[in-house]
């Protein structure tokens, strides 16, 4: 398909074909959607630009135009999604020189993103409002996410055989495609495939709850599942408990923040959350880490002050 392309063809048409040839069937749907969104922006910003006219100046202007609508990190992602296709076009002789060389990434100032999470007392108060019946319901789901810090899609994919009650562990090896047509998908990254240690109270409760359920079928998925549905249930519990309203993802942040404040290392929290690296954990929970560092400084000063 790409062999039929000429230098005089439109770049956005080349990019559309490149996505089909190199990406379709090789990446997750959520990632594919991002490439398709990038293509939509090419149609909007450079609908008539020919492949042969994609110079460094033309490419930089494309990035600048995109950056006027987006934050710098989003512009960086846009650049990375285009660069692979452009380098292939250079290799194929469709473009004489790499126009992405020395590209300058701009973007709107990032909005201040404040994590929504509960403190330990608020979480405890919230969990006391859950109606944990003898049969599976979304309150059990809320409890499990709060206790493990799993992602929404990871918790949906759980089956009874993922629980190892004798070793008090929970295996996470896939996710559930709740945004698409359902079914299992790979984890977000290699680090996301992990085993999580669970406390003995959770072991007792879930060992009883899961008795008699099919070993290899999702525990919580019976029909189409929507993130908004579970968030609404969680919101009602938050209001009942008179604590700040958070989302299911906010429970993940709550789990991580409680561990960090308890003195658990960043490395251990990163592994438990399934982050690709500690850098992700540090970036996400920077404000908490800074607060803990301030406490450490106070502790150091108090320790030194008693020395003769």
C-alpha positions as CSV (number, residue, x, y, z in Angstrom):
1,X,0.0,0.0,0.0
2,X,2.8,2.4,0.9
3,X,4.8,1.5,-2.2
4,X,2.1,3.2,-4.3
5,X,2.6,6.6,-2.6
6,X,4.4,9.4,-4.4
7,X,6.1,12.5,-3.2
8,X,3.3,14.7,-4.6
9,X,0.6,12.9,-2.5
10,X,-0.9,14.6,0.5
11,X,1.0,13.9,3.8
12,X,-2.3,13.3,5.8
13,X,-3.2,10.6,3.2
14,X,0.2,9.0,3.7
15,X,-0.2,9.1,7.4
16,X,-3.6,7.4,7.3
17,X,-2.1,4.5,5.2
18,X,0.9,4.3,7.5
19,X,-1.3,3.8,10.5
20,X,-3.2,0.9,8.8
21,X,0.1,-0.8,7.6
22,X,2.2,-0.4,10.8
23,X,-0.3,0.1,13.7
24,X,-3.6,-1.6,13.0
25,X,-3.7,-4.9,14.9
26,X,-0.3,-4.3,16.6
27,X,-1.4,-1.8,19.3
28,X,-4.3,-1.5,21.8
29,X,-7.5,0.2,20.8
30,X,-6.9,3.1,23.2
31,X,-3.5,3.7,21.6
32,X,-5.0,3.4,18.1
33,X,-7.6,6.0,18.9
34,X,-4.7,8.4,19.7
35,X,-3.1,7.9,16.3
36,X,-6.5,8.4,14.6
37,X,-7.0,11.6,16.6
38,X,-3.5,12.8,15.4
39,X,-4.7,12.1,11.8
40,X,-7.8,14.2,12.5
41,X,-5.6,17.1,13.5
42,X,-3.5,16.7,10.4
43,X,-6.7,17.0,8.3
44,X,-7.6,20.1,10.2
45,X,-4.1,21.8,10.3
46,X,-2.4,20.7,7.0
47,X,-5.1,19.2,4.8
48,X,-3.4,20.3,1.5
49,X,0.3,19.8,2.5
50,X,2.2,17.5,0.1
51,X,4.7,15.0,1.4
52,X,7.5,16.7,-0.6
53,X,6.7,20.0,1.0
54,X,7.1,18.8,4.6
55,X,10.3,20.8,5.4
56,X,11.6,21.6,8.9
57,X,9.9,25.0,8.8
58,X,6.5,23.4,7.7
59,X,6.8,20.8,10.4
60,X,7.7,23.3,13.1
61,X,4.7,25.4,12.0
62,X,2.5,22.3,12.3
63,X,3.7,21.8,15.9
64,X,3.2,25.4,16.7
65,X,-0.3,25.4,15.4
66,X,-1.1,22.3,17.4
67,X,0.5,23.7,20.5
68,X,-1.8,26.7,20.4
69,X,-4.6,24.4,21.4
70,X,-2.7,22.0,23.7
71,X,-0.4,21.7,26.6
72,X,3.3,21.0,26.0
73,X,3.1,17.3,27.0
74,X,0.2,16.7,24.6
75,X,2.2,18.4,21.9
76,X,5.1,16.1,22.7
77,X,2.9,13.1,22.3
78,X,1.6,14.5,18.9
79,X,5.2,14.9,17.8
80,X,6.1,11.3,18.8
81,X,3.1,9.9,16.9
82,X,4.1,11.7,13.8
83,X,7.8,11.1,13.9
84,X,7.7,7.4,13.2
85,X,5.7,7.9,10.0
86,X,7.9,10.8,8.9
87,X,11.2,8.8,9.5
88,X,9.7,6.0,7.4
89,X,8.9,8.5,4.7
90,X,12.5,9.6,4.8
91,X,13.8,6.0,4.5
92,X,11.5,5.4,1.5
93,X,12.9,8.5,-0.3
94,X,9.6,10.4,-0.1
95,X,11.2,13.2,2.0
96,X,14.7,14.3,1.4
97,X,15.7,15.2,5.0
98,X,14.3,14.5,8.4
99,X,12.0,17.5,9.1
100,X,11.6,16.6,12.8
101,X,15.3,17.2,13.6
102,X,15.7,19.8,16.3
103,X,12.0,20.4,16.5
104,X,11.0,22.7,19.3
105,X,8.0,21.6,21.4
106,X,5.8,24.4,22.7
107,X,2.4,24.4,24.3
108,X,-0.1,26.2,26.6
109,X,0.8,26.4,30.3
110,X,-0.4,23.2,32.0
111,X,-3.5,23.6,34.2
112,X,-2.9,22.9,37.8
113,X,-3.9,19.3,38.4
114,X,-4.8,18.6,42.0
115,X,-5.2,15.0,42.8
116,X,-8.5,14.1,44.5
117,X,-8.0,11.6,47.4
118,X,-9.1,10.9,50.9
119,X,-7.0,10.7,54.1
120,X,-7.0,7.6,56.1
121,X,-9.8,8.7,58.5
122,X,-12.0,9.7,55.5
123,X,-11.4,6.4,53.7
124,X,-12.3,4.5,56.9
125,X,-15.5,6.5,57.2
126,X,-16.4,5.9,53.6
127,X,-15.8,2.1,53.8
128,X,-18.2,1.9,56.8
129,X,-21.1,3.0,54.5
130,X,-20.6,0.1,52.1
131,X,-23.3,-2.5,51.9
132,X,-21.3,-5.7,51.6
133,X,-24.0,-8.3,50.9
134,X,-23.6,-12.0,50.5
135,X,-23.6,-11.6,46.7
136,X,-21.3,-9.6,44.5
137,X,-22.2,-5.9,44.1
138,X,-20.3,-2.7,43.3
139,X,-19.7,-2.0,46.9
140,X,-17.4,-5.0,47.0
141,X,-15.7,-3.5,43.9
142,X,-15.1,-0.2,45.7
143,X,-13.7,-2.0,48.8
144,X,-11.3,-4.0,46.6
145,X,-10.0,-1.0,44.7
146,X,-9.5,0.9,48.0
147,X,-7.5,-2.0,49.5
148,X,-5.3,-2.6,46.4
149,X,-5.0,0.6,44.4
150,X,-5.9,-1.2,41.1
151,X,-6.9,0.6,38.0
152,X,-10.7,0.4,37.1
153,X,-10.0,-1.8,34.1
154,X,-7.8,-4.2,36.1
155,X,-10.4,-4.8,38.8
156,X,-13.0,-5.5,36.2
157,X,-10.9,-8.2,34.6
158,X,-10.5,-10.2,37.9
159,X,-11.7,-13.7,38.2
160,X,-11.8,-15.9,41.3
161,X,-8.7,-17.8,40.2
162,X,-6.7,-14.6,40.4
163,X,-7.0,-14.8,44.2
164,X,-4.4,-16.9,46.0
165,X,-5.9,-16.9,49.5
166,X,-3.3,-19.2,51.0
167,X,-0.5,-16.7,50.1
168,X,-2.6,-13.6,50.5
169,X,-1.9,-12.4,47.0
170,X,-3.9,-11.2,44.0
171,X,-2.6,-11.6,40.4
172,X,-3.2,-8.8,37.9
173,X,-2.4,-10.0,34.4
174,X,-5.0,-8.3,32.1
175,X,-7.6,-5.6,31.8
176,X,-11.2,-5.4,30.7
177,X,-12.2,-3.5,27.6
178,X,-15.0,-1.6,29.2
179,X,-14.6,1.3,26.7
180,X,-15.1,-1.0,23.7
181,X,-17.0,-4.2,23.1
182,X,-15.9,-6.0,26.3
183,X,-13.4,-8.8,26.7
184,X,-9.9,-9.1,28.0
185,X,-7.0,-6.8,27.0
186,X,-3.3,-6.8,28.0
187,X,-2.2,-4.7,30.9
188,X,-1.2,-1.1,30.4
189,X,2.5,-2.0,30.4
190,X,4.7,-4.9,31.5
191,X,5.1,-3.5,35.0
192,X,1.3,-3.6,35.3
193,X,1.3,-7.4,35.3
194,X,2.0,-8.0,39.0
195,X,1.0,-9.7,42.2
196,X,-0.4,-7.6,45.0
197,X,-0.3,-8.6,48.7
198,X,-3.7,-8.4,50.3
199,X,-4.5,-8.1,54.0
200,X,-6.1,-11.0,56.0
201,X,-9.4,-9.2,56.4
202,X,-9.8,-8.9,52.7
203,X,-8.8,-12.6,52.3
204,X,-11.5,-13.7,54.7
205,X,-14.2,-11.6,53.1
206,X,-13.5,-12.5,49.5
207,X,-12.8,-16.2,50.1
208,X,-16.4,-16.4,51.4
209,X,-17.8,-14.1,48.7
210,X,-16.3,-16.0,45.8
211,X,-17.4,-19.5,46.9
212,X,-19.2,-21.3,44.1
213,X,-18.5,-18.6,41.4
214,X,-17.0,-19.8,38.1
215,X,-13.2,-19.8,38.4
216,X,-12.4,-18.2,35.0
217,X,-15.2,-15.7,34.6
218,X,-15.0,-12.0,35.6
219,X,-16.4,-11.4,39.1
220,X,-17.9,-8.0,38.6
221,X,-18.8,-7.9,34.9
222,X,-22.3,-9.3,34.0
223,X,-23.2,-6.9,31.2
224,X,-21.9,-3.6,29.8
225,X,-20.0,-1.7,32.4
226,X,-19.6,2.1,32.5
227,X,-17.1,4.0,34.6
228,X,-19.7,6.7,35.3
229,X,-22.1,4.1,36.8
230,X,-19.6,3.0,39.4
231,X,-18.4,6.5,40.0
232,X,-22.1,7.5,40.8
233,X,-22.4,4.7,43.3
234,X,-19.1,5.8,44.9
235,X,-20.3,9.5,45.0
236,X,-23.4,8.5,46.9
237,X,-21.3,6.7,49.5
238,X,-19.0,9.7,49.8
239,X,-22.0,12.0,50.4
240,X,-23.5,9.6,52.9
241,X,-20.1,9.5,54.8
242,X,-19.8,13.3,54.5
243,X,-16.3,13.1,52.9
244,X,-15.1,14.7,49.7
245,X,-16.6,13.1,46.6
246,X,-13.9,11.2,44.6
247,X,-13.9,8.9,41.7
248,X,-12.8,5.2,41.4
249,X,-9.5,6.5,40.2
250,X,-9.4,8.8,43.2
251,X,-9.5,5.6,45.3
252,X,-6.3,4.5,43.6
253,X,-4.7,7.9,44.6
254,X,-6.1,7.5,48.1
255,X,-4.5,4.0,48.4
256,X,-1.1,5.4,47.2
257,X,-1.1,8.4,49.4
258,X,-2.0,6.4,52.5
259,X,1.0,4.1,51.8
260,X,3.3,7.0,51.3
261,X,2.3,8.8,54.5
262,X,2.7,5.5,56.3
263,X,6.4,5.4,55.2
264,X,6.2,2.8,52.5
265,X,9.0,3.4,49.9
266,X,8.3,5.0,46.6
267,X,9.7,1.8,44.9
268,X,7.2,-0.4,46.7
269,X,4.3,1.9,45.9
270,X,5.3,2.0,42.3
271,X,5.4,-1.8,42.1
272,X,2.1,-2.1,43.8
273,X,0.4,0.4,41.5
274,X,2.0,-1.2,38.4
275,X,3.8,2.0,37.3
276,X,6.3,1.6,34.5
277,X,8.9,3.4,36.6
278,X,9.4,5.2,39.9
279,X,9.5,8.4,37.9
280,X,5.8,8.1,37.2
281,X,5.1,7.6,40.9
282,X,7.3,10.6,41.9
283,X,5.6,12.8,39.3
284,X,2.1,11.8,40.2
285,X,2.5,12.2,43.9
286,X,5.1,15.0,44.0
287,X,3.1,17.1,46.4
288,X,2.8,14.3,48.9
289,X,6.5,13.4,48.6
290,X,7.4,17.1,49.2
291,X,5.2,17.2,52.3
292,X,7.0,14.0,53.6
293,X,10.4,15.6,52.9
294,X,9.4,18.6,55.0
295,X,8.6,16.3,57.8
296,X,11.9,14.5,57.3
297,X,13.8,17.9,57.6
298,X,12.0,18.5,60.9
299,X,13.0,15.1,62.1
300,X,16.7,15.6,61.1
301,X,16.8,18.9,62.9
302,X,15.3,17.5,66.0
303,X,17.8,14.6,65.9
304,X,20.8,16.9,65.4
305,X,19.7,19.3,68.1
306,X,20.1,16.7,70.9
307,X,23.7,16.0,69.9
308,X,26.3,17.5,72.1
